[in-house]
Amino acid sequence: MKSISIVTPCYNEEENVEEVYKQVKDVFAGLKKNYKYEHIFIDNASKDNTQKILREIAKKDKNVKIIINARNFGHIRSPYYGLLQANGDAVILIVADLQDPVHMIKDFLAEWESGFKLVVGVKNESMESPLFFAIRKLYYNLIGRLSDVPLIKNFTGFGLYDRKVIETLREINDPYPYLRGLICDIGFTIKTIPYVQPVRKRGFTKNNFYTLYDIAMLGITNHSKIPLRLAAFSGFVLSALSFVVAVMQVLLKMIFWETYSIGISTLVVGLFFFASVQLFFIGILGEYIGSIHTQVLKRPLVIENERINF
């Protein structure tokens, strides 16, 4: 009998964790002849009743295991750490907000049994705000074009990871990992399964502009050198253009000495244009330096406060 680990990261999801637990349990009730399972909840130091609800569930069901973090370590580090703590023959990552369809566990397992080491869900459609979905698609298209390796569009981490994949991720030992890029980088054959992402029915999303920007820049800095090369190329082109414009200005002034005037507006517009270009690329350079700084510090992904049922 094969063992399956379900990993569910959560933060302030008191309205959803029990329902996620029940849906996962119902799925495996129909698979108990072939699989045994554990359900690992990794809680990012929730401030509501999430931990209380999880403790009550864990008392009744020893298949439920809980990791409680010492503080909120963010939406990137905590889920990844939870994956690394799983010991199943395969690990399935499912978020706590019920926007990952739990019934797809059966589809993932079927493809895994056919030989795929990575089976991931791809949300080709979503019932969320059309504006946000369009922005997300724009981001995935952008990073897909910039990345040095082919990335999966509209993939959030929802999927099945074979034990060999998890062991490979443990060896990488990345202190601030971009999971969506790493699984494409390590080279295992990936099976994608499309799905329609349901709307969140309970609670509110914990993502904000900063968290979305953080993961967007992490994906770019970890998997592409194009922005750095674009900065160097733009500097060369703008320098050449500036030299040409300067020569033209001198020639025009010499030919039309009495009537030709450069004007203060031309200088002001040029100054602000080049200053903004410089600041933009200094910001890009800063993101890469920040990524290097994080890697050099080698801080642990998560510090645990408590484990239950391990």
HELIX and SHEET records of a PDB file:
HELIX    1   1 VAL A   17  ALA A   29  1                                  13    
HELIX    2   2 THR A   50  LYS A   60  1                                  11    
HELIX    3   3 GLY A   74  LEU A   84  1                                  11    
HELIX    4   4 VAL A  102  MET A  104  5                                   3    
HELIX    5   5 ILE A  105  GLU A  113  1                                   9    
HELIX    6   6 PRO A  130  LEU A  146  1                                  17    
HELIX    7   7 ARG A  163  ILE A  172  1                                  10    
HELIX    8   8 LEU A  179  ASP A  185  1                                   7    
HELIX    9   9 PHE A  209  HIS A  223  1                                  15    
HELIX   10  10 ILE A  226  ILE A  255  1                                  30    
HELIX   11  11 ILE A  264  LEU A  297  1                                  34    
SHEET    1   A 8 ILE A 190  GLN A 197  0                                        
SHEET    2   A 8 LEU A 118  SER A 126  1                                        
SHEET    3   A 8 GLY A 159  ASP A 162 -1                                        
SHEET    4   A 8 ALA A  90  LEU A  93 -1                                        
SHEET    5   A 8 LYS A   2  CYS A  10  1                                        
SHEET    6   A 8 TYR A  35  ASP A  43  1                                        
SHEET    7   A 8 VAL A  64  ASN A  69  1                                        
SHEET    8   A 8 GLU A 304  ILE A 308 -1                                        
END                                                                             
